[in-house]
Amino acid sequence: MPRATNAPASRERRKRVLKSTKGYFGNKSRLFRYAKDANMHAGVYAYRDRRKKKTEFRQLWIIRINAACRLNGIAYSRFMAGIHAAGIELDRKALSELAIHDEAAFAALVEKAKAAVAA
């Protein structure tokens, strides 16, 4: 009985991997053996970095809010404590956008936070 290799499925799998590694440097885009490893690594990095992206954006928002707070004479931690005490439910992304695009509104929030911390 002849050996069955299931060539159509194997060829399709190899084509799929080589298509996904198109543009990679050197043998990683041309030879299946190396493209397979590069594809696996790329998937691992993509999975990790989809989660890491959320952390990095949160850090960026905090940095922006802190800079705007310092310009208004309050520390970031005191500002956030005041915001929560005043019952203002804006997330860091929204606060960051306010700090960049609407400085007057952010200054008003800082005043409310200062009043809430003092009370």
C-alpha positions in Angstrom: 0.0 0.0 0.0 1.5 3.4 -1.0 2.3 6.0 1.6 -0.3 8.8 1.8 1.2 12.2 2.4 -1.9 14.4 2.1 0.0 16.7 -0.2 -2.8 19.2 -0.9 -3.3 20.0 2.8 0.5 20.2 3.4 1.0 22.5 0.5 -1.9 24.7 1.6 -0.4 25.0 5.1 3.0 25.9 3.7 1.5 28.5 1.4 -0.4 30.0 4.2 2.7 30.3 6.4 4.8 31.7 3.6 2.1 34.2 2.7 1.9 35.4 6.3 5.7 35.9 6.5 5.9 37.9 3.2 8.2 40.8 3.7 10.3 39.2 6.4 14.1 39.5 6.0 16.1 36.7 4.4 15.1 33.1 4.5 12.3 33.8 6.9 10.2 34.9 4.0 11.3 32.2 1.5 11.9 28.9 3.2 9.1 27.1 5.1 11.4 25.8 7.8 12.5 29.3 8.9 9.2 31.0 8.0 7.3 28.7 10.4 9.5 29.8 13.4 9.3 33.4 12.4 5.5 33.1 12.1 5.3 31.5 15.6 7.4 34.2 17.1 5.4 36.9 15.4 2.2 35.5 16.9 3.6 35.4 20.4 4.8 39.0 20.1 1.4 40.1 18.7 -0.5 38.4 21.6 1.8 39.8 24.2 1.8 43.3 22.8 -2.0 43.5 22.4 -2.1 43.4 26.2 1.0 45.6 26.6 -0.5 48.3 24.5 -3.2 48.9 27.1 -0.5 49.4 29.8 1.5 51.8 27.6 -1.5 54.0 26.8 -2.5 54.2 30.4 1.0 55.3 31.3 0.9 57.9 28.5 -2.5 59.3 29.8 -1.1 59.5 33.3 2.0 61.4 32.1 -0.2 63.9 30.2 -2.6 64.4 33.1 0.4 64.9 35.5 2.0 67.5 33.3 -1.3 69.4 33.0 -1.9 69.1 36.8 1.6 70.5 37.5 0.9 73.5 35.3 -2.2 74.1 37.4 -0.4 73.7 40.7 -1.4 70.3 41.9 0.2 66.8 41.9 -1.3 64.0 39.9 -2.1 61.9 43.0 -3.9 64.8 44.8 -5.8 65.6 41.6 -7.0 62.0 41.2 -8.0 61.8 44.9 -9.9 65.1 44.5 -11.6 63.9 41.3 -12.8 60.7 43.0 -13.9 62.7 46.2 -15.9 65.1 44.0 -17.7 62.2 42.3 -16.4 63.1 38.8 -16.4 59.9 36.8 -14.0 60.6 33.9 -11.5 58.0 33.0 -7.8 58.8 32.4 -8.2 58.8 28.6 -10.9 61.5 28.7 -8.9 63.5 31.3 -5.9 63.3 29.0 -7.9 64.6 26.0 -9.3 67.4 28.1 -5.8 68.3 29.3 -4.5 68.5 25.7 -7.5 70.1 23.8 -9.5 72.0 26.4 -7.2 73.6 29.0 -10.0 75.8 30.5 -12.2 72.8 31.2 -9.3 70.9 32.7 -8.4 73.9 34.9 -12.0 73.9 36.2 -11.7 70.2 37.0 -8.5 71.0 38.9 -10.3 73.6 41.0 -13.1 71.2 41.8 -10.5 68.5 42.8 -8.7 71.0 45.0 -11.9 72.0 46.7 -12.9 68.3 47.2 -9.4 67.5 48.7 -9.6 70.5 51.0 -13.1 69.5 52.3 
